[in-house]
Amino acid sequence: MRRIRGHGPAKSTLYRFLQEVAEGYGEWPSFKHRCFRFLMVDGTKVSLQGRGGGSEGKRQMRWALASEGVGRPFELVGFWVGKDWAFIRRELESCLN
């Protein structure tokens, strides 16, 4: 948004939004009917802000993207805040296999 409009939301607002999206989304849908060939997962630490404006510390924000093949776009297939890699692997196995 900052690049396009010249301004964007504060980082703390963005982090709080991402936390709410990740925690409130629930389970990701099944992608078993799709034939993904490539999977990318990554993560970064983010500082979280509580509803009252106070710090909730740093947590890992992680996401997974998958593509059906060479030249095909990558799509978001998972998004998590504060979940470990073992949990993420189990979730991806259940929705992709």
Backbone as JSON Lines, residues from 0, in Angstrom:
{"i":0,"aa":"M","n":[0.82,-1.18,0.0],"ca":[0.0,0.0,0.0],"c":[0.87,1.25,0.0]}
{"i":1,"aa":"R","n":[1.96,1.18,0.75],"ca":[2.83,2.36,0.84],"c":[3.38,2.72,-0.53]}
{"i":2,"aa":"R","n":[3.77,1.7,-1.32],"ca":[4.33,1.97,-2.64],"c":[3.27,2.52,-3.59]}
{"i":3,"aa":"I","n":[2.06,2.02,-3.5],"ca":[1.01,2.42,-4.43],"c":[0.36,3.74,-4.03]}
{"i":4,"aa":"R","n":[0.03,3.87,-2.73],"ca":[-0.72,5.06,-2.29],"c":[0.14,6.1,-1.58]}
{"i":5,"aa":"G","n":[1.39,5.76,-1.27],"ca":[2.25,6.72,-0.58],"c":[2.16,6.61,0.93]}
{"i":6,"aa":"H","n":[1.23,5.84,1.45],"ca":[1.12,5.61,2.89],"c":[0.41,4.29,3.1]}
{"i":7,"aa":"G","n":[0.58,3.74,4.28],"ca":[-0.05,2.46,4.59],"c":[-0.32,2.36,6.07]}
{"i":8,"aa":"P","n":[-0.87,1.24,6.51],"ca":[-1.16,1.08,7.92],"c":[0.12,0.98,8.73]}
{"i":9,"aa":"A","n":[0.03,1.32,10.01],"ca":[1.17,1.17,10.89],"c":[1.54,-0.3,10.99]}
{"i":10,"aa":"K","n":[2.82,-0.58,11.22],"ca":[3.26,-1.98,11.31],"c":[2.5,-2.73,12.38]}
{"i":11,"aa":"S","n":[2.27,-2.09,13.52],"ca":[1.57,-2.78,14.61],"c":[0.14,-3.14,14.2]}
{"i":12,"aa":"T","n":[-0.51,-2.27,13.44],"ca":[-1.86,-2.56,12.95],"c":[-1.83,-3.73,11.98]}
{"i":13,"aa":"L","n":[-0.86,-3.74,11.09],"ca":[-0.72,-4.82,10.12],"c":[-0.44,-6.15,10.83]}
{"i":14,"aa":"Y","n":[0.47,-6.14,11.8],"ca":[0.77,-7.37,12.53],"c":[-0.45,-7.89,13.28]}
{"i":15,"aa":"R","n":[-1.2,-7.0,13.9],"ca":[-2.41,-7.41,14.62],"c":[-3.42,-8.0,13.65]}
{"i":16,"aa":"F","n":[-3.57,-7.4,12.49],"ca":[-4.48,-7.92,11.47],"c":[-4.05,-9.32,11.04]}
{"i":17,"aa":"L","n":[-2.75,-9.51,10.77],"ca":[-2.26,-10.82,10.35],"c":[-2.48,-11.87,11.43]}
{"i":18,"aa":"Q","n":[-2.28,-11.49,12.68],"ca":[-2.51,-12.43,13.77],"c":[-3.98,-12.84,13.82]}
{"i":19,"aa":"E","n":[-4.88,-11.87,13.71],"ca":[-6.31,-12.18,13.74],"c":[-6.73,-13.05,12.57]}
{"i":20,"aa":"V","n":[-6.17,-12.78,11.39],"ca":[-6.48,-13.6,10.21],"c":[-6.01,-15.03,10.43]}
{"i":21,"aa":"A","n":[-4.76,-15.19,10.88],"ca":[-4.2,-16.53,11.05],"c":[-4.92,-17.31,12.14]}
{"i":22,"aa":"E","n":[-5.23,-16.66,13.25],"ca":[-5.87,-17.37,14.36],"c":[-7.36,-17.56,14.13]}
{"i":23,"aa":"G","n":[-7.99,-16.67,13.42],"ca":[-9.43,-16.74,13.24],"c":[-9.89,-17.48,12.01]}
{"i":24,"aa":"Y","n":[-8.95,-17.83,11.12],"ca":[-9.34,-18.46,9.87],"c":[-9.85,-19.88,10.1]}
{"i":25,"aa":"G","n":[-9.29,-20.56,11.09],"ca":[-9.69,-21.95,11.3],"c":[-8.9,-22.87,10.4]}
{"i":26,"aa":"E","n":[-9.52,-23.94,9.98],"ca":[-8.83,-24.9,9.13],"c":[-8.81,-24.43,7.68]}
{"i":27,"aa":"W","n":[-7.7,-24.75,7.03],"ca":[-7.62,-24.45,5.6],"c":[-8.41,-25.52,4.85]}
{"i":28,"aa":"P","n":[-8.96,-25.18,3.72],"ca":[-9.72,-26.17,2.95],"c":[-8.81,-27.26,2.41]}
{"i":29,"aa":"S","n":[-9.38,-28.35,2.02],"ca":[-8.63,-29.45,1.42],"c":[-8.24,-29.07,-0.01]}
{"i":30,"aa":"F","n":[-7.01,-29.37,-0.34],"ca":[-6.53,-29.17,-1.71],"c":[-6.21,-30.51,-2.36]}
{"i":31,"aa":"K","n":[-6.78,-31.6,-1.83],"ca":[-6.46,-32.94,-2.3],"c":[-6.84,-33.15,-3.76]}
{"i":32,"aa":"H","n":[-7.79,-32.39,-4.25],"ca":[-8.21,-32.52,-5.64],"c":[-7.26,-31.8,-6.6]}
{"i":33,"aa":"R","n":[-6.3,-31.07,-6.06],"ca":[-5.33,-30.34,-6.88],"c":[-4.03,-31.13,-6.95]}
{"i":34,"aa":"C","n":[-3.33,-31.02,-8.05],"ca":[-2.07,-31.73,-8.24],"c":[-0.91,-30.72,-8.17]}
{"i":35,"aa":"F","n":[-0.54,-30.35,-6.96],"ca":[0.56,-29.41,-6.79],"c":[1.89,-30.12,-6.97]}
{"i":36,"aa":"R","n":[2.8,-29.5,-7.71],"ca":[4.13,-30.07,-7.93],"c":[5.19,-29.39,-7.09]}
{"i":37,"aa":"F","n":[4.94,-28.13,-6.72],"ca":[5.94,-27.36,-5.97],"c":[5.3,-26.8,-4.71]}
{"i":38,"aa":"L","n":[6.07,-26.81,-3.62],"ca":[5.62,-26.26,-2.35],"c":[6.74,-25.41,-1.77]}
{"i":39,"aa":"M","n":[6.43,-24.2,-1.39],"ca":[7.38,-23.31,-0.72],"c":[6.81,-22.94,0.64]}
{"i":40,"aa":"V","n":[7.63,-23.02,1.66],"ca":[7.22,-22.57,2.99],"c":[8.29,-21.62,3.51]}
{"i":41,"aa":"D","n":[7.86,-20.62,4.24],"ca":[8.8,-19.64,4.78],"c":[8.18,-19.02,6.01]}
{"i":42,"aa":"G","n":[8.97,-18.24,6.7],"ca":[8.46,-17.57,7.88],"c":[9.36,-16.43,8.29]}
{"i":43,"aa":"T","n":[8.86,-15.62,9.18],"ca":[9.61,-14.5,9.72],"c":[9.04,-14.16,11.09]}
{"i":44,"aa":"K","n":[9.85,-13.54,11.93],"ca":[9.36,-13.11,13.23],"c":[8.62,-11.78,13.08]}
{"i":45,"aa":"V","n":[7.51,-11.68,13.78],"ca":[6.75,-10.43,13.78],"c":[6.46,-10.03,15.22]}
{"i":46,"aa":"S","n":[6.39,-8.74,15.46],"ca":[5.99,-8.24,16.77],"c":[4.48,-8.08,16.77]}
{"i":47,"aa":"L","n":[3.83,-8.62,17.78],"ca":[2.37,-8.57,17.84],"c":[1.91,-7.54,18.85]}
{"i":48,"aa":"Q","n":[0.82,-6.9,18.52],"ca":[0.22,-5.9,19.38],"c":[-1.16,-6.38,19.79]}
{"i":49,"aa":"G","n":[-1.45,-6.28,21.08],"ca":[-2.76,-6.68,21.59],"c":[-3.81,-5.63,21.3]}
{"i":50,"aa":"R","n":[-5.05,-5.96,21.61],"ca":[-6.17,-5.05,21.35],"c":[-6.03,-3.72,22.08]}
{"i":51,"aa":"G","n":[-5.44,-3.74,23.28],"ca":[-5.26,-2.5,24.04],"c":[-4.04,-1.72,23.64]}
{"i":52,"aa":"G","n":[-3.3,-2.19,22.66],"ca":[-2.11,-1.49,22.19],"c":[-0.83,-2.0,22.81]}
{"i":53,"aa":"G","n":[-0.93,-2.88,23.81],"ca":[0.26,-3.41,24.45],"c":[0.93,-4.5,23.62]}
{"i":54,"aa":"S","n":[2.2,-4.69,23.87],"ca":[2.97,-5.69,23.14],"c":[2.59,-7.09,23.59]}
{"i":55,"aa":"E","n":[2.46,-7.99,22.64],"ca":[2.25,-9.4,22.93],"c":[3.49,-10.2,22.55]}
{"i":56,"aa":"G","n":[4.61,-9.52,22.4],"ca":[5.87,-10.18,22.09],"c":[6.02,-10.53,20.62]}
{"i":57,"aa":"K","n":[7.05,-11.3,20.35],"ca":[7.34,-11.72,18.97],"c":[6.91,-13.15,18.78]}
{"i":58,"aa":"R","n":[6.4,-13.43,17.6],"ca":[6.01,-14.79,17.23],"c":[6.43,-15.03,15.79]}
{"i":59,"aa":"Q","n":[6.44,-16.28,15.43],"ca":[6.75,-16.65,14.05],"c":[5.48,-16.57,13.2]}
{"i":60,"aa":"M","n":[5.58,-15.89,12.09],"ca":[4.51,-15.88,11.09],"c":[5.02,-16.75,9.95]}
{"i":61,"aa":"R","n":[4.25,-17.77,9.6],"ca":[4.69,-18.71,8.56],"c":[3.6,-18.91,7.53]}
{"i":62,"aa":"W","n":[4.0,-19.2,6.31],"ca":[3.04,-19.39,5.24],"c":[3.55,-20.47,4.29]}
{"i":63,"aa":"A","n":[2.63,-21.02,3.52],"ca":[2.96,-22.03,2.52],"c":[2.3,-21.64,1.2]}
{"i":64,"aa":"L","n":[3.05,-21.76,0.13],"ca":[2.57,-21.48,-1.22],"c":[2.81,-22.72,-2.06]}
{"i":65,"aa":"A","n":[1.91,-23.02,-2.96],"ca":[2.05,-24.19,-3.83],"c":[1.72,-23.82,-5.27]}
{"i":66,"aa":"S","n":[2.33,-24.57,-6.2],"ca":[2.1,-24.36,-7.63],"c":[1.86,-25.7,-8.3]}
{"i":67,"aa":"E","n":[1.04,-25.69,-9.32],"ca":[0.72,-26.92,-10.06],"c":[1.76,-27.26,-11.12]}
{"i":68,"aa":"G","n":[2.74,-26.39,-11.33],"ca":[3.78,-26.73,-12.3],"c":[4.56,-25.53,-12.78]}
{"i":69,"aa":"V","n":[5.54,-25.8,-13.64],"ca":[6.38,-24.76,-14.21],"c":[5.5,-23.76,-14.95]}
{"i":70,"aa":"G","n":[5.72,-22.49,-14.71],"ca":[4.95,-21.45,-15.38],"c":[3.59,-21.19,-14.76]}
{"i":71,"aa":"R","n":[3.2,-21.96,-13.77],"ca":[1.92,-21.77,-13.09],"c":[2.15,-20.93,-11.84]}
{"i":72,"aa":"P","n":[1.2,-20.09,-11.47],"ca":[1.4,-19.23,-10.3],"c":[1.38,-20.02,-8.98]}
{"i":73,"aa":"F","n":[2.05,-19.47,-7.99],"ca":[1.98,-20.02,-6.64],"c":[0.75,-19.45,-5.95]}
{"i":74,"aa":"E","n":[0.08,-20.3,-5.16],"ca":[-1.12,-19.91,-4.43],"c":[-0.91,-20.16,-2.95]}
{"i":75,"aa":"L","n":[-1.51,-19.33,-2.13],"ca":[-1.44,-19.51,-0.69],"c":[-2.26,-20.73,-0.3]}
{"i":76,"aa":"V","n":[-1.61,-21.69,0.39],"ca":[-2.31,-22.89,0.83],"c":[-2.29,-23.02,2.36]}
{"i":77,"aa":"G","n":[-1.67,-22.08,3.04],"ca":[-1.65,-22.1,4.5],"c":[-0.97,-20.88,5.06]}
{"i":78,"aa":"F","n":[-1.39,-20.48,6.26],"ca":[-0.89,-19.28,6.92],"c":[-1.04,-19.48,8.42]}
{"i":79,"aa":"W","n":[0.05,-19.28,9.17],"ca":[0.0,-19.53,10.61],"c":[0.81,-18.49,11.37]}
{"i":80,"aa":"V","n":[0.37,-18.17,12.56],"ca":[1.13,-17.32,13.48],"c":[1.28,-18.08,14.78]}
{"i":81,"aa":"G","n":[2.54,-18.22,15.23],"ca":[2.81,-18.86,16.5],"c":[2.7,-20.37,16.49]}
{"i":82,"aa":"K","n":[2.71,-21.02,15.33],"ca":[2.64,-22.48,15.24],"c":[4.02,-23.02,14.87]}
{"i":83,"aa":"D","n":[4.38,-24.18,15.42],"ca":[5.7,-24.74,15.11],"c":[5.64,-25.52,13.79]}
{"i":84,"aa":"W","n":[6.86,-25.83,13.26],"ca":[6.95,-26.47,11.95],"c":[6.31,-27.85,11.94]}
{"i":85,"aa":"A","n":[6.39,-28.58,13.06],"ca":[5.77,-29.92,13.11],"c":[4.26,-29.82,12.93]}
{"i":86,"aa":"F","n":[3.63,-28.86,13.58],"ca":[2.19,-28.64,13.44],"c":[1.85,-28.28,11.99]}
{"i":87,"aa":"I","n":[2.65,-27.39,11.41],"ca":[2.41,-26.94,10.03],"c":[2.55,-28.11,9.06]}
{"i":88,"aa":"R","n":[3.56,-28.95,9.27],"ca":[3.73,-30.12,8.4],"c":[2.51,-31.03,8.45]}
{"i":89,"aa":"R","n":[2.0,-31.29,9.65],"ca":[0.81,-32.15,9.78],"c":[-0.38,-31.52,9.06]}
{"i":90,"aa":"E","n":[-0.57,-30.22,9.23],"ca":[-1.69,-29.54,8.54],"c":[-1.55,-29.62,7.03]}
{"i":91,"aa":"L","n":[-0.34,-29.38,6.53],"ca":[-0.13,-29.44,5.08],"c":[-0.34,-30.86,4.56]}
{"i":92,"aa":"E","n":[0.15,-31.85,5.27],"ca":[-0.05,-33.24,4.83],"c":[-1.54,-33.59,4.78]}
{"i":93,"aa":"S","n":[-2.3,-33.08,5.75],"ca":[-3.73,-33.44,5.76],"c":[-4.52,-32.72,4.66]}
{"i":94,"aa":"C","n":[-4.1,-31.53,4.27],"ca":[-4.89,-30.82,3.24],"c":[-4.34,-30.99,1.83]}
{"i":95,"aa":"L","n":[-3.08,-31.46,1.68],"ca":[-2.5,-31.61,0.35],"c":[-2.44,-33.05,-0.12]}
{"i":96,"aa":"N","n":[-2.36,-34.01,0.78],"ca":[-2.22,-35.42,0.38],"c":[-3.55,-36.14,0.4]}
